[in-house]
Amino acid sequence: MELYNVAFSHGSCSSKLFAKDVDNMLPFTQNSNWNFTSNDGVRKATMRPIITGTSVLGIVFNGGVMVCADTLGSFGSMARFMKNERVLKVNDQIVLGAMGDFADFQYLSSVIEQQIINEECLNDGFNLKPKSLHSWLTRTMYNKRSKFEPLWNTYVVGGMQDGKPFLGLVDKIGTAFETPTIATGYGSYIAQPLLRSRVEENPDISEAEALELMKHCIRILYYRDARSFPKFTIGIVTNEGAKVVGPIEIDSDWRLAYYVG
């Protein structure tokens, strides 16, 4: 994300944005220059995310994939926006979940959406597959961090690749891997062990069992992560297609707080 903090001198222009340029521009009979110089006070802030989202969870179940994330957008430690959905249906084979800066997620979502539109315009019968999106995200994130303007996100790609479930992760520096369970952020500490132990006990977990496990993990995160929220959306991909369900609200019981300490 790029934000600009610009300090201008007081000028005659009613718009403060271009006040300095208007005061210093050449007469109409001569060419003028509206480009900002390096000393105009423009400062890029690509490494300081403003509105952020917390953990994204993913799991492979028997016949499909689930990806879920809550709907809270945090402004620092303040719960600022309650309806920031961070799970996106890319096409009928892919869902995408994002953690981190919400503006960067919106930017990359628009890029992916345009790529999907371009593919549909070709009408050649070929669609983007989850491994292809995963690979593209890997190169995109690595390219951006190499330019010292990283997209401050971690992405979880879930989908069906030639009839088989696929679940992969890409972080903000381009590190990528494929795994049957994923939990990003704070969830990697307290939700990933729950997901991993359940899948190790029963690799052929059903869709209903996977959904209940996701709800349990969201509840655990809500109790322990100050940036989490009880409402979440969940993306489900099977051979029948992809869908995003929600927002779903979990039940919580804060009476257990009396037993802490």
C-alpha positions, 0 to 999 in steps of 0.5 A: 500500500502506498500513502502520500503525506504531502506538505505544501506552502499556502497558495492562492489555489483553493485546492491545497493539493496543487497549491504549490504547483499553481503558485510556481507554474509558468504563464499560460503562454509557456510550457508548465511542469506539474510533476512533483520534485524529489524535495516536495515532501512526498513520502511513500509508506509501503511498509506500514499497513493501516487497516489489517486483518488477522489469521486465515485458516485452511483445511483439505477435507474429503472431496474439497477445500475450506478457507475461512477468515473473520470480517474484522478490519483493525486500525492498529489495536482498534476494531474499526471495520466489522464487514471486511470480507477477506475470502474471495471467490476467484472462479468456480475452482478457486477461493482466495483468503488474505491476511494483512493489509486490506488495501493491498488485498483490494489492489491484488483482488482487482488485478486478479479479477481483471485477469479472470475477465481477460480469460473469459473474453478468450472463450477458449474453454480454459480457466485459471487453476489453483496451482497457476494462481499460487505460482503467479502469486509467488512471483508477484509477491517476490517481485514486489518485495524485491522492489522494496514495495511489498504487498503486506499480505499472506495469501491462502489459495484453495481449490480443485486441481484436476479433481484433487484438492489443493491448498497453498500459502504465499507470504509477503516475501514470496515464500510458498508451500502446499499443505493439507492445513494452514493457519496464518498469523497468530493462528499458526501458534494456536489454531494450526496444532488443532487443525494438524492433529485432527487431520493426522487422526482422520485424513478423510475428514468430511465437509461437516466435520471440517466446518465444525473444526473451523468454527472451533478454531475461530472461537479459540482465536476469538478468545485469545487474539485481540485482533479477531472477531466472532463473525467470519466467511468461509470459502468452500471448493468441491468438484461441484464448484466454489462458493463463499458462505457467510458471514457466520457468527460463532457462539462464545461463552466468556464465563471462562474468563473468571477462571483465568489467573 
